[in-house]
Every structure is written in C-alpha cells, then in structure tokens.
C-alpha cells in the first residue's frame, strides 16, 4: 500500500466580474477538488454576514493554507492596482499591501485572460512573477496538470542527483579536445543535418588524437620496476574511464542515426579503430615496448565501444545492421608487427574488438575470478548503459562467432565472453525469438533458418565451449516460434 499523500489546501482570490470569469473560477475550483486539492472559496466557505476583506486576510495568513491562487483577469488587475472594490464589495481581491506582508512563494498567479498582444493581465505587483496560464483552451489540460503537480510538490521534471566531476576535470594531465566535437556531432544528428558526417569526421580525428595521449611513452615506463609499471598501467586504465560516457553517446547516435550517418560511415569508424590500434601496437613494438600490457587501455576502449554499439543495435531490433557489422571484413593498412607471425594480416573480423586485460591477468587478486572482476570493473565505468545488457551482448557475440568458425573465422579468433561473471539467464533476445516473426528476423545472426537448427547450434556451442569451462547453461528452456 502506498504512502498516504496529504491533500494541499488552497484559497482562491478572484474578481466577481465579469460573470464569465467568475464561473470559470468556480469550474477550476471544482476540478481541483475532484483532483484531491482542498479549495477554500467564498461561494461555498463564506457565509452571510461575514466580512469578505477579513475573510481574505485570514485565509492569506492562515498557516493551514498552502497556496493562494490569484485568478488574474483584466478586472482583477485593474481593481488590485487601483485598490477598487474594498471591504464589503470585493474583499477577496488581494491588495499590494497584503501581498507585501506575506511570504510571496505562497501566491500563484493563474491567468484567465490576456490582451490583444497575448500579454497576460496581472496586477503590477505580480508582473515579474512566474504564472500558470489557463486562458487558452488548447493548453488548459497541460497547464492545469502543471498547477496540480506544483500544489502536490510532484514536479514533472525533478532535479537529478549531483554526480562527480568527470576525469578530464579532476585529472589535470587529461586535456581532451574530442568532447566538444562529439556534442556538435550529437546536435547535427538530432537536427537531422547532413553535415553530421563532416562533424563525425572532425570528432574522429580528435578522438584518436586524444586516445594517443593514453598510450604509455617509452621515456615514462622503460626504467620502471615491474610493480611500479603495473601501477602506472592500471592508473592509465582508470583514467581512460573519461572516454566511456562519450562512447555510450556515440553508440547511441550510430544506432538511432544510422540511416542519416550510413552504413559506410559507421563501419568506417570501426575500421579506423582497428587501424589505429594496429598502428599503435606496431609503434610500441618497434620502440621496444612489446609487453601486451602497454596496449591494455586502447584494447579495453575498443572492446567497450563494440559491446555498447551492438547492445544498442540489438535493443533497437536492428538485426540487419548487426549482421552487416559482424560479417564485414575490415581492411587496414599493413603495419610491421610481431603479430605478422600469427597471420593476422590486413583483413580483420569483428572478433578483433574482443580483448581481455593483460595487466589484470598478471595480478594475483584477479586471477582467481577474472571474468567476474572484469564485469565489475566495466560496470563501474558505465553511466547510461546496463552491465546486464552488455553481458548478454558479450555472450551472444560469442555464439555468433561459433556459428561462423568454419566459414569465416579461424578458431584462434573465436569471441571469448570476458565479462560474463555469470552467464545471462534469461537471454532476452532468445525470449523475443518465441515469436516466429521475430525469430525470422534474428535467425540470420546465428546462421540458422528453423527452430531445430537453432537448438542444434546452441547444443553444439554448449558442447564445444561451455563444457570445457565447467559451465552449465539451460539452452533447452528456450522455445522458438511458439506464436506468430
């Protein structure tokens, strides 16, 4: 049972003329009563023989009255300004003197009438105050709700909690240029502006320049003892969290602006990430920094972004775009590297976005439960995205890579689920595939066309990868194509 809400109590001050505005005031009062607001109004609370001016003064100063609603019309404004009416005539009109001696937040001007230019009629003493306009029929319901929310102290928009300053503020060593350019790109996408492709290119250049600042320099690390080197790398990884909110925004913009930005531009950005990563790795190698820990910052950010992008696309049911991304061959420049010995070459697949953190695998505290700790580490960096959604995406990408091992991927490039501290249960995408319509849309991601093929594929994945890990997963709980 919910917490009982105390009804607000209001007094309504209005002009008795013209009759139209008097009736409008009474109708509003009735509506407020029906919505749980206790209204004090002279027509039902002032009895014969009572002094109307004293009644008004008592209501305004009464501590049980939460608000005084001033029903502003041309007549009300003129009488309040000239102090017309008065005791025994229209004593319910609040005079400037009464207003001045009362806490002003108690008063809410309600506009019943505007002049020919659209200017609201209000007494001079109310001119600078915020008001609620109930004069126009088209906006009446919206503005009445605004009034009722104010009376109950339940605003439509509540001030969010104060967060922590981002790392580029707290860390003087991080001077990023790409943040402002991302905001420009975001503005262009929201305005459906074709120039967004250019502003994305501007952001991309700055983004990779800023990423380069995160890569260890030989002069800073070459003489460090092992423990200090590891601490240095971990600090770099922690500082890189400044990029994660930007990557969350970028993934969202790519998903919902895909038709405007185009497939070529999105996959081109992914290709640029792989190219930058390979180039950086080559430069580190030829500078004598061949320990994989030096690449951890960059590889983590690649992994995060790919998970964020595929997560957003799956949630938006953009399965065709996901298929395009995971089946594309990404072509990069040829950079000499020790990796040449392993046959990576210049044509890469999406699994090159899949990375563990070497530095944490060297840490005894992480080794015992690496995946669970990696999960918590990535969760701590997220501001908008859900770690549960990313875990499901990580798991699904692993299954998708299994489906393509024979035809497109060597076994050495299987997608490993590094952040699955525990396997996702349920897999929401599989639940959506209970609908035949949704199954037919999703099935190409898993290289199947029938429910039986899907079940056989999942059993094959289970036997090849999960059994060897000692992991159990109840794939048989999913029923595909149960309804149209």
C-alpha positions as CSV (number, residue, x, y, z in Angstrom):
1,X,0.0,0.0,0.0
2,X,1.5,3.4,-1.0
3,X,2.2,6.3,1.4
4,X,-0.8,8.5,2.0
5,X,-0.5,11.9,0.3
6,X,-1.7,14.9,2.3
7,X,-4.1,17.0,0.2
8,X,-2.8,20.5,-0.3
9,X,-5.1,23.3,0.8
10,X,-5.6,26.5,-1.3
11,X,-7.5,29.7,-1.1
12,X,-8.7,31.3,-4.4
13,X,-8.8,35.0,-4.8
14,X,-10.7,36.3,-7.8
15,X,-12.9,39.1,-9.2
16,X,-16.6,38.7,-9.1
17,X,-16.9,40.3,-12.5
18,X,-17.4,39.6,-15.3
19,X,-19.7,36.6,-14.7
20,X,-17.8,34.6,-17.3
21,X,-14.6,34.7,-15.3
22,X,-16.4,34.1,-12.0
23,X,-17.9,30.9,-13.5
24,X,-14.6,29.9,-14.9
25,X,-13.0,30.2,-11.5
26,X,-15.7,28.1,-9.9
27,X,-15.2,25.4,-12.5
28,X,-11.5,25.4,-11.9
29,X,-12.1,25.1,-8.2
30,X,-14.4,22.2,-8.7
31,X,-11.9,20.5,-10.9
32,X,-9.2,21.0,-8.3
33,X,-11.4,19.5,-5.6
34,X,-12.0,16.5,-7.8
35,X,-8.2,16.1,-8.2
36,X,-7.7,16.0,-4.4
37,X,-7.0,19.6,-3.7
38,X,-8.9,21.2,-0.8
39,X,-10.1,24.5,-2.1
40,X,-11.3,27.4,0.1
41,X,-13.7,29.6,-2.0
42,X,-16.0,32.3,-0.9
43,X,-19.0,30.9,-2.7
44,X,-19.0,27.8,-0.5
45,X,-16.9,28.8,2.5
46,X,-18.1,32.4,3.2
47,X,-21.4,32.7,5.0
48,X,-23.9,35.6,5.0
49,X,-22.9,38.4,7.3
50,X,-19.2,37.6,7.2
51,X,-16.7,40.3,6.4
52,X,-15.2,39.5,2.9
53,X,-12.0,41.5,3.5
54,X,-11.3,39.9,6.8
55,X,-12.0,36.5,5.3
56,X,-9.4,37.2,2.6
57,X,-6.8,38.4,5.1
58,X,-7.4,35.4,7.4
59,X,-7.1,32.9,4.5
60,X,-3.9,34.5,3.2
61,X,-2.3,34.5,6.7
62,X,-3.7,31.1,7.7
63,X,-0.9,28.6,8.2
64,X,-3.1,25.7,7.0
65,X,-3.4,27.4,3.6
66,X,-0.6,26.1,1.5
67,X,-1.1,28.3,-1.5
68,X,-3.2,31.3,-2.6
69,X,-4.3,31.2,-6.2
70,X,-4.8,34.7,-7.7
71,X,-7.2,34.4,-10.7
72,X,-5.8,37.2,-12.9
73,X,-8.1,38.9,-15.4
74,X,-8.4,42.4,-16.7
75,X,-10.9,43.3,-14.0
76,X,-8.8,41.6,-11.3
77,X,-5.6,43.5,-12.3
78,X,-7.3,46.9,-12.5
79,X,-9.1,46.5,-9.2
80,X,-5.9,45.3,-7.4
81,X,-3.8,48.2,-8.9
82,X,-6.4,50.9,-8.0
83,X,-7.4,49.1,-4.8
84,X,-11.0,49.4,-6.1
85,X,-13.8,47.3,-4.6
86,X,-12.8,47.0,-1.0
87,X,-14.4,45.9,2.2
88,X,-17.9,44.7,1.6
89,X,-17.7,44.9,-2.1
90,X,-14.8,42.7,-3.5
91,X,-12.8,41.9,-0.4
92,X,-11.4,38.7,-1.8
93,X,-9.0,40.6,-4.1
94,X,-5.5,40.5,-2.6
95,X,-4.2,44.1,-2.3
96,X,-0.5,45.0,-2.8
97,X,-0.2,45.7,0.9
98,X,-1.4,42.2,1.9
99,X,0.9,40.7,-0.8
100,X,3.9,42.6,0.5
101,X,3.5,41.3,4.1
102,X,3.1,37.6,3.1
103,X,5.6,35.0,2.0
104,X,5.5,35.5,-1.7
105,X,6.1,31.9,-2.6
106,X,2.6,31.3,-1.2
107,X,1.0,33.1,-4.2
108,X,0.4,31.5,-7.6
109,X,-0.9,33.8,-10.3
110,X,-3.4,32.0,-12.6
111,X,-4.0,33.7,-15.9
112,X,-7.7,33.8,-17.1
113,X,-7.3,36.5,-19.7
114,X,-4.7,38.1,-22.0
115,X,-4.7,41.3,-24.0
116,X,-4.8,41.5,-27.8
117,X,-1.0,41.1,-28.0
118,X,-1.1,38.0,-25.9
119,X,0.2,39.7,-22.7
120,X,-1.2,38.2,-19.6
121,X,-3.3,40.5,-17.4
122,X,-1.7,40.7,-13.9
123,X,-1.6,43.3,-11.2
124,X,1.6,45.5,-11.2
125,X,2.9,43.8,-8.1
126,X,2.7,40.4,-9.8
127,X,4.3,41.4,-13.1
128,X,7.7,39.8,-12.5
129,X,6.3,36.6,-11.0
130,X,6.0,33.2,-12.7
131,X,2.4,32.3,-13.6
132,X,0.3,29.4,-14.9
133,X,-1.8,30.3,-17.9
134,X,-5.3,28.7,-18.0
135,X,-6.7,31.2,-20.5
136,X,-6.2,29.1,-23.7
137,X,-8.4,26.0,-24.3
138,X,-5.6,24.2,-26.2
139,X,-3.1,24.3,-23.3
140,X,-5.6,24.2,-20.5
141,X,-5.2,20.5,-19.5
142,X,-1.4,20.6,-19.8
143,X,-1.1,23.7,-17.7
144,X,-3.7,22.5,-15.2
145,X,-1.6,19.4,-14.6
146,X,1.4,21.7,-14.1
147,X,-0.6,23.5,-11.4
148,X,-1.7,20.3,-9.7
149,X,1.8,18.9,-9.7
150,X,3.1,22.1,-8.1
151,X,0.4,22.0,-5.4
152,X,1.3,18.4,-4.6
153,X,5.0,19.1,-4.9
154,X,5.3,16.4,-7.6
155,X,7.0,18.2,-10.5
156,X,7.2,16.6,-13.9
157,X,11.0,17.2,-14.0
158,X,12.9,16.7,-10.8
159,X,16.5,17.8,-10.4
160,X,18.8,14.9,-10.8
161,X,21.3,14.0,-8.1
162,X,24.7,15.8,-8.3
163,X,27.3,13.5,-9.8
164,X,31.1,13.5,-9.6
165,X,33.2,15.7,-11.9
166,X,34.4,13.8,-14.9
167,X,38.1,12.6,-15.0
168,X,39.1,15.4,-17.5
169,X,38.2,17.9,-14.8
170,X,39.7,16.1,-11.8
171,X,42.8,14.9,-13.7
172,X,44.9,17.8,-14.9
173,X,47.0,15.5,-17.1
174,X,44.0,14.8,-19.3
175,X,43.3,17.5,-21.8
176,X,40.7,16.2,-24.3
177,X,39.6,18.0,-27.5
178,X,37.1,15.5,-28.7
179,X,34.4,16.1,-26.1
180,X,33.1,19.4,-27.6
181,X,33.3,17.9,-31.1
182,X,31.1,15.0,-30.0
183,X,28.5,17.5,-28.7
184,X,28.5,19.2,-32.1
185,X,28.0,15.8,-33.9
186,X,25.2,15.0,-31.5
187,X,23.5,18.3,-32.3
188,X,23.7,17.7,-36.0
189,X,22.3,14.2,-35.7
190,X,19.4,15.3,-33.6
191,X,18.6,18.1,-36.1
192,X,18.8,15.6,-39.0
193,X,21.6,17.7,-40.5
194,X,23.5,16.1,-43.4
195,X,26.7,17.9,-42.2
196,X,26.8,15.4,-39.3
197,X,29.1,13.2,-41.5
198,X,31.7,16.0,-41.5
199,X,31.3,16.7,-37.8
200,X,31.8,13.0,-37.1
201,X,35.0,13.1,-39.1
202,X,36.1,16.1,-37.0
203,X,35.3,14.2,-33.8
204,X,37.0,11.1,-35.1
205,X,40.3,12.9,-35.7
206,X,40.3,14.5,-32.3
207,X,39.2,11.2,-30.7
208,X,42.1,9.3,-32.0
209,X,44.5,12.2,-31.1
210,X,43.1,12.0,-27.5
211,X,43.4,8.3,-27.4
212,X,47.1,8.6,-28.4
213,X,47.7,10.5,-25.1
214,X,46.7,7.4,-23.2
215,X,49.4,5.2,-24.7
216,X,52.5,4.9,-22.5
217,X,55.6,6.6,-23.7
218,X,58.9,4.8,-23.6
219,X,60.6,7.6,-21.5
220,X,57.9,7.2,-18.8
221,X,58.0,3.4,-18.4
222,X,61.2,1.9,-19.7
223,X,63.1,2.2,-16.4
224,X,60.1,1.4,-14.1
225,X,60.4,-1.8,-11.9
226,X,57.7,-4.3,-12.6
227,X,55.3,-3.4,-9.7
228,X,55.5,0.4,-10.5
229,X,55.0,-0.4,-14.2
230,X,51.8,-2.3,-13.4
231,X,50.6,0.5,-11.1
232,X,51.3,3.0,-13.9
233,X,49.3,1.0,-16.4
234,X,46.4,0.5,-14.0
235,X,46.3,4.3,-13.4
236,X,46.1,4.8,-17.2
237,X,43.3,2.3,-17.4
238,X,41.4,4.1,-14.6
239,X,41.9,7.5,-16.3
240,X,40.5,6.1,-19.6
241,X,37.1,6.0,-18.0
242,X,36.7,9.6,-19.2
243,X,36.1,8.1,-22.7
244,X,33.3,5.7,-21.7
245,X,30.4,8.2,-21.5
246,X,31.4,9.5,-24.9
247,X,31.5,6.0,-26.3
248,X,28.0,5.4,-24.8
249,X,26.7,8.6,-26.6
250,X,28.5,7.6,-29.8
251,X,27.0,4.1,-29.8
252,X,23.5,5.6,-29.3
253,X,24.0,8.1,-32.1
254,X,25.2,5.5,-34.5
255,X,22.1,3.3,-33.7
256,X,19.4,5.9,-33.9
257,X,21.0,8.0,-36.6
258,X,22.2,5.0,-38.8
259,X,20.0,6.0,-41.8
260,X,21.4,9.5,-41.7
261,X,25.0,8.6,-41.0
262,X,25.0,5.5,-43.3
263,X,26.4,2.0,-43.0
264,X,29.6,3.0,-44.8
265,X,30.4,5.8,-42.2
266,X,29.7,3.5,-39.2
267,X,31.7,0.6,-40.4
268,X,34.4,3.1,-41.5
269,X,34.7,4.3,-37.9
270,X,35.1,0.8,-36.7
271,X,37.7,0.2,-39.3
272,X,39.6,3.3,-38.2
273,X,39.6,2.0,-34.6
274,X,41.1,-1.3,-35.7
275,X,43.7,0.6,-37.9
276,X,44.6,2.9,-35.1
277,X,45.0,0.0,-32.7
278,X,47.2,-2.0,-35.1
279,X,49.4,1.1,-35.9
280,X,49.8,1.9,-32.2
281,X,50.7,-1.7,-31.5
282,X,53.3,-1.7,-34.2
283,X,54.9,1.6,-33.0
284,X,55.1,0.2,-29.4
285,X,56.8,-2.9,-30.7
286,X,59.4,-1.0,-32.6
287,X,60.1,1.2,-29.6
288,X,60.9,-1.9,-27.5
289,X,57.6,-1.9,-25.7
290,X,56.4,-5.3,-26.7
291,X,54.7,-6.3,-23.5
292,X,50.9,-6.5,-24.3
293,X,50.1,-4.5,-21.1
294,X,51.0,-1.3,-23.0
295,X,48.0,-1.9,-25.2
296,X,45.5,-2.6,-22.5
297,X,44.0,0.9,-22.4
298,X,43.3,1.0,-26.1
299,X,42.1,-2.6,-26.3
300,X,39.7,-2.0,-23.4
301,X,38.1,1.0,-25.1
302,X,37.7,-0.9,-28.4
303,X,36.0,-3.7,-26.5
304,X,33.7,-1.4,-24.6
305,X,32.7,0.5,-27.7
306,X,31.9,-2.6,-29.7
307,X,29.8,-4.0,-26.9
308,X,27.9,-0.7,-26.4
309,X,27.2,-0.4,-30.1
310,X,26.0,-3.9,-30.6
311,X,23.9,-3.7,-27.4
312,X,22.1,-0.6,-28.6
313,X,21.5,-2.1,-32.1
314,X,20.0,-5.3,-30.6
315,X,17.8,-3.3,-28.3
316,X,16.6,-1.3,-31.3
317,X,15.9,-4.5,-33.2
318,X,18.4,-3.5,-35.9
319,X,19.4,-7.1,-36.6
320,X,20.3,-6.5,-40.2
321,X,22.9,-3.8,-39.2
322,X,24.4,-6.1,-36.6
323,X,24.8,-8.8,-39.2
324,X,26.5,-6.4,-41.5
325,X,28.9,-5.3,-38.8
326,X,29.9,-8.8,-37.7
327,X,30.2,-10.2,-41.2
328,X,32.2,-7.3,-42.6
329,X,35.9,-7.8,-43.5
330,X,37.7,-4.8,-42.0
331,X,40.7,-3.7,-44.2
332,X,43.5,-1.9,-42.5
333,X,47.0,-0.7,-43.6
334,X,49.9,-3.1,-43.3
335,X,52.0,-2.3,-40.2
336,X,55.1,-4.4,-39.4
337,X,54.5,-6.1,-36.1
338,X,55.3,-9.2,-34.2
339,X,51.7,-10.2,-34.8
340,X,52.6,-10.8,-38.5
341,X,53.9,-14.2,-37.4
342,X,50.4,-15.2,-36.4
343,X,48.8,-14.4,-39.7
344,X,46.6,-11.5,-38.8
345,X,47.4,-9.6,-42.0
346,X,45.4,-6.6,-43.1
347,X,41.9,-8.2,-43.3
348,X,40.3,-8.4,-39.9
349,X,36.9,-9.5,-38.5
350,X,34.8,-8.2,-35.7
351,X,36.4,-10.5,-33.2
352,X,39.4,-8.2,-33.2
353,X,37.3,-5.9,-30.9
354,X,37.3,-8.7,-28.3
355,X,40.0,-8.3,-25.7
356,X,41.0,-9.2,-22.1
357,X,43.2,-7.0,-19.9
358,X,46.7,-8.4,-19.7
359,X,47.6,-6.3,-16.7
360,X,44.8,-7.8,-14.6
361,X,45.7,-11.3,-15.6
362,X,49.1,-10.7,-14.1
363,X,47.5,-9.7,-10.8
364,X,47.1,-12.5,-8.3
365,X,43.9,-10.9,-6.9
366,X,42.3,-11.1,-10.3
367,X,43.4,-14.4,-11.5
368,X,41.1,-16.4,-9.2
369,X,37.9,-14.9,-10.7
370,X,38.9,-12.9,-13.7
371,X,35.6,-12.7,-15.5
372,X,33.6,-11.6,-12.5
373,X,36.1,-8.9,-11.6
374,X,36.3,-7.7,-15.2
375,X,32.5,-7.5,-15.1
376,X,32.5,-5.3,-12.0
377,X,35.3,-3.1,-13.5
378,X,33.4,-2.3,-16.7
379,X,30.2,-1.7,-14.7
380,X,32.0,1.0,-12.6
381,X,32.8,2.9,-15.8
382,X,29.2,3.0,-17.2
383,X,26.9,6.0,-16.8
384,X,23.9,5.1,-19.0
385,X,24.3,1.5,-20.3
386,X,23.4,-1.5,-18.2
387,X,26.1,-4.1,-17.4
388,X,23.5,-6.9,-17.7
389,X,22.8,-5.8,-21.3
390,X,26.5,-5.8,-22.1
391,X,26.9,-9.2,-20.6
392,X,24.1,-10.6,-22.7
393,X,25.6,-9.0,-25.8
394,X,29.1,-10.4,-25.0
395,X,27.5,-13.9,-24.7
396,X,25.6,-13.5,-27.9
397,X,28.7,-12.4,-29.8
398,X,30.4,-15.5,-28.6
399,X,27.6,-17.7,-30.0
400,X,27.6,-15.7,-33.3
401,X,31.3,-16.2,-33.7
402,X,30.9,-20.0,-33.1
403,X,28.3,-20.1,-36.0
404,X,31.0,-18.6,-38.3
405,X,34.1,-20.5,-37.2
406,X,34.2,-22.9,-40.2
407,X,33.2,-20.4,-42.9
408,X,34.6,-17.0,-41.8
409,X,36.7,-17.3,-38.7
410,X,39.7,-19.4,-37.6
411,X,39.3,-21.0,-34.1
412,X,42.0,-18.6,-32.9
413,X,39.6,-15.7,-33.4
414,X,36.6,-17.0,-31.5
415,X,34.9,-14.3,-29.5
416,X,35.5,-15.0,-25.8
417,X,33.0,-13.8,-23.2
418,X,35.4,-11.9,-20.9
419,X,32.8,-10.0,-18.9
420,X,30.4,-12.9,-18.2
421,X,31.0,-13.2,-14.5
422,X,27.9,-15.4,-14.7
423,X,26.1,-16.4,-17.9
424,X,23.0,-14.3,-18.6
425,X,19.7,-16.0,-17.7
426,X,17.4,-15.4,-19.3
427,X,18.8,-14.2,-22.7
428,X,16.2,-11.6,-23.6
429,X,16.9,-11.9,-27.3
430,X,16.1,-15.6,-27.2
431,X,12.8,-14.9,-25.4
432,X,11.9,-12.4,-28.2
433,X,12.5,-15.3,-30.7
434,X,9.5,-17.1,-29.3
435,X,7.6,-15.0,-31.8
436,X,8.1,-16.6,-35.3
437,X,8.1,-13.1,-36.8
438,X,11.0,-12.1,-34.5
439,X,12.7,-15.4,-35.0
440,X,12.8,-15.0,-38.8
441,X,14.4,-11.5,-38.3
442,X,17.0,-12.7,-35.8
443,X,17.9,-16.2,-37.1
444,X,20.4,-14.9,-39.8
445,X,22.6,-13.6,-36.9
446,X,23.1,-17.3,-35.9
447,X,23.3,-18.7,-39.5
448,X,20.1,-20.8,-39.0
449,X,16.6,-20.7,-40.5
450,X,14.5,-23.1,-38.3
451,X,13.9,-23.6,-34.6
452,X,15.5,-27.1,-34.8
453,X,18.6,-25.7,-36.4
454,X,18.8,-23.1,-33.7
455,X,18.5,-25.7,-30.9
456,X,21.2,-27.9,-32.6
457,X,23.5,-24.9,-33.0
458,X,23.1,-24.0,-29.3
459,X,23.8,-27.6,-28.3
460,X,27.0,-27.5,-30.4
461,X,28.1,-24.3,-28.8
462,X,27.5,-25.7,-25.4
463,X,29.5,-28.8,-26.1
464,X,32.4,-27.0,-27.7
465,X,32.9,-24.1,-25.3
466,X,30.9,-24.3,-22.1
467,X,31.5,-27.9,-21.1
468,X,35.3,-27.4,-21.3
469,X,34.9,-24.4,-18.9
470,X,32.8,-26.5,-16.5
471,X,29.8,-24.2,-17.2
472,X,26.2,-25.3,-17.4
473,X,23.6,-23.4,-19.4
474,X,20.0,-24.5,-19.8
475,X,19.5,-23.7,-23.5
476,X,16.6,-26.1,-23.6
477,X,14.4,-23.6,-21.6
478,X,14.0,-21.5,-24.8
479,X,11.1,-22.3,-27.1
480,X,11.4,-20.7,-30.5
481,X,8.5,-19.8,-32.8
482,X,5.8,-20.6,-30.2
483,X,3.5,-18.0,-31.6
484,X,3.3,-15.9,-34.8
